[in-house]
Every structure is written in C-alpha cells, then in structure tokens.
Amino acid sequence: MKAMLLTAHGGPDTLRYGEAADPKAGPGEVVVDIHAASVNGADPKVRRGKGNYQLNKFPHILGRDFSGVVSAVGAGVTDLKVGDAVFGVTDQGIEGAYAEKIAIKAAIVARKPASLSHAEAAALGLISLTALTAIEDTAHLKAGETILIQGGAGGVAGFAVRLAKHLGAKVITTASAANHAYVRGLGADQVIDYNKDDFTRIGAVCDVVFDTVGGSVRAGSYKVLKAGGRLVWIAPAPDGFQPDRKDVETLRPDVKRDRAHLERMLELFAAGAIKPPAIHHYKLADAAKAHEVSEGRHLQGKLVLDVR
Ligand SMILES: NC(=O)c1ccc[n+]([C@@H]2O[C@H](COP(=O)([O-])OP(=O)(O)OC[C@H]3O[C@@H](n4cnc5c(N)ncnc54)[C@H](OP(=O)(O)O)[C@@H]3O)[C@@H](O)[C@H]2O)c1
C-alpha cells in the first residue's frame, strides 16, 4: 500500500498531493499511522522557502508534530509495540508529518495517554517542546519573577503563558483585542492590546521577555527588561538588528526533540498545570486553507489536520 502524502512541490507557493512509498521502520525506528498532524508557524515559511528553510529536494513533505498509532517496529526497539498510541515531533531538519504514515526514531516519541485526543497530542507536540525549552531550560524562569510573553494567543506563546503561570511568575502578554478573553483564560495577569497601546510603556519591569513575534517587537522588548534580565527569542529580529542593552542576556533556545520533554509536558498535563490549546480542525486535504489562516498571523491556539 502506498501512503498519500501532502507535498510542497515545484514552485514556492504550490501545494499538491503526491504519492510516496510506504515508510519502513529502520533500526531504532517505529512507523506511526498518523491520526492528526499540527500546523506550526514555521510550516508556511518552509513552503515558501523563506529564511533558513531553503528546500533542495522535492517532493518535500511538510509537518513536524503528529499523533497516531505504531504500525511497525524496527530492530532494537523494545519499549514500543504495534498498536501503541504515540505522539511526537520530527527531528530538527526533518519533516513529514502531513502524511498518513511516518518513520521516526522511537526514542523521540512518547506514549499518548487516553486523556489526550490525537488532535490534542499533535497540537501540543512542538509548542510544548519549544515553550518548555525556552521557559524552563533557557530562561530558567522562577516563581515571583515577571515575564512578558509576546503574542500570547499563538501556539507556543499560549503554552508558555500557562507554563509561566504554573511556575509562579507574573505573566504579562500582548494580544489583539479579540484574543484578550482567551489569553486571560490561559492565566495571563495583564494583557496589552498591542494595536492600541505601546507595550514598552510598562517600563523596565520584566525579568524575562519571551519573544515569539519578532521583527519590530524585538527592539521594543529590550526596553521592558530589568538590568540582568533575559530575552529569549524564537522569531527573528529584523536583519542587522543589534540590541542596545549590554546589561541583559539574549538567548535562543535549542529545541531538541526527545521523549523526556514530551513526558515533562504530560506530567504538567496530568497535574492540571497545562491544557491543550484551542484547536481548529482541518482535513489533511485542506492543509492549504490551514496555511492561509496560519499566515494571517492572528490565530488563536493551534491548527490541526485530521488525517484519519
Ligand atoms: N524551535 C523554534 O525556534 C520555534 C518553534 C516553534 C515556532 N517558532 C517560531 O515562533 C513563531 C511563533 O510560532 P507559533 O507557531 O507559536 O505562531 P502562531 O501560533 O502562528 O502565532 C501567531 C500569533 O501571533 C500573534 N501576533 C501576531 N502579531 C503580533 C504582534 N505584533 N504582537 C503580539 N502578538 C502578535 C497573533 O495573535 P493576535 O491575533 O492576538 O495578534 C497570533 O495568535 C514563528 O515565527 C515560528 O516560526 C520557532
């Protein structure tokens, strides 16, 4: 049987369906029959060949996080078996989750609990790895600190709002007015309507800024940091940008894929500290429509492609 795969093919703006061979489980790998895959902010950039995402081999299958059921197990895999529900995120530099099947290292997927649907697990994959690495491993956010999370209604930022609140921080976030109730529901203590108010007017009150928006937002973000503060970023600053503060740190999280971080997310979920984001469902065949929403840059929560 061949799997039907969505591919970015040919020109930078075209999405089409193509056929690819059934993936096989190599040593240390499992094949997962995908039930749901999520759309991340990076996916349309990859499709357009923007920035670091120059593709040199087509067809290219987009997609980084997924949830599904193990359908084959490679040599040496002893901790997962056919029929196990699992979820995960493809290794850095590898994609392919907008598909019916994927072969992936067993060590970087985790068991999906029955309390999370496939759509919820797929939606939480990359955003949880990114937010946990940014907030816990990189910013080392502590109880009592103040954090400004730029773009709180987005996928990564929304998870970060819940996480930072759970860690005991005061959470300030930026969002457009339509998303204020949503981000307050995530736990934000203070919400700034960035369309109406200049967020830098809060002054230098933050121990940490988590910038998920980038561009001109980055420059302003330095103005709200206390001396010794940490700016953690995942969305790029304008070309040639140089911070004007020498008394703060600028940190880029190295978001590795591993089971440990997925299990950390599950531990937080089981404790009630985090919840799945708002999810907007699309069929795999409608991935192009989901990309249009993502590129609109005003998404609340996550877009999920229902594959099965
Ligand atoms: N490993 C990594 O480094 C990594 C991993 C994941 C993502 N990323 C990057 O991180 C960024 C965010 O990804 P994502 O998937 O979380 O994005 P997303 O879900 O598409 O987030 C979009 C959000 O940004 C908000 N927004 C847009 N302009 C804003 C502004 N000027 N100020 C405040 N909020 C604004 C929108 O909310 P409003 O409607 O309220 O404006 C929307 O909710 C992307 O650039 C992505 O490529 C990096």
The ligand as a Gaussian input file, in Angstrom:
#p B3LYP/6-31G(d) Opt

LIG

0 1
 N       12.092000      25.929000      17.567000
 C       11.819000      27.174000      17.356000
 O       12.654000      28.030000      17.452000
 C       10.422000      27.507000      17.024000
 C        9.437000      26.598000      17.300000
 C        8.130000      26.945000      17.044000
 C        7.866000      28.191000      16.484000
 N        8.865000      29.041000      16.174000
 C        8.580000      30.379000      15.597000
 O        7.902000      31.105000      16.581000
 C        6.933000      31.951000      15.993000
 C        5.584000      31.673000      16.605000
 O        5.163000      30.386000      16.228000
 P        3.715000      29.846000      16.569000
 O        3.531000      28.595000      15.763000
 O        3.518000      29.794000      18.032000
 O        2.847000      31.024000      15.930000
 P        1.302000      31.191000      15.763000
 O        0.581000      30.181000      16.560000
 O        1.046000      31.286000      14.312000
 O        1.124000      32.633000      16.472000
 C        0.590000      33.700000      15.868000
 C        0.154000      34.657000      16.989000
 O        0.956000      35.811000      16.964000
 C        0.159000      36.877000      17.438000
 N        0.689000      38.136000      16.910000
 C        0.901000      38.458000      15.612000
 N        1.486000      39.682000      15.553000
 C        1.645000      40.115000      16.836000
 C        2.201000      41.280000      17.439000
 N        2.699000      42.283000      16.704000
 N        2.230000      41.365000      18.788000
 C        1.720000      40.350000      19.544000
 N        1.177000      39.226000      19.029000
 C        1.148000      39.109000      17.697000
 C       -1.248000      36.583000      16.960000
 O       -2.178000      36.994000      17.956000
 P       -3.154000      38.262000      17.780000
 O       -4.246000      37.861000      16.839000
 O       -3.619000      38.493000      19.170000
 O       -2.323000      39.340000      17.181000
 C       -1.273000      35.065000      16.825000
 O       -2.002000      34.465000      17.860000
 C        7.029000      31.693000      14.490000
 O        7.851000      32.692000      13.926000
 C        7.678000      30.323000      14.404000
 O        8.370000      30.138000      13.188000
 C       10.119000      28.729000      16.449000

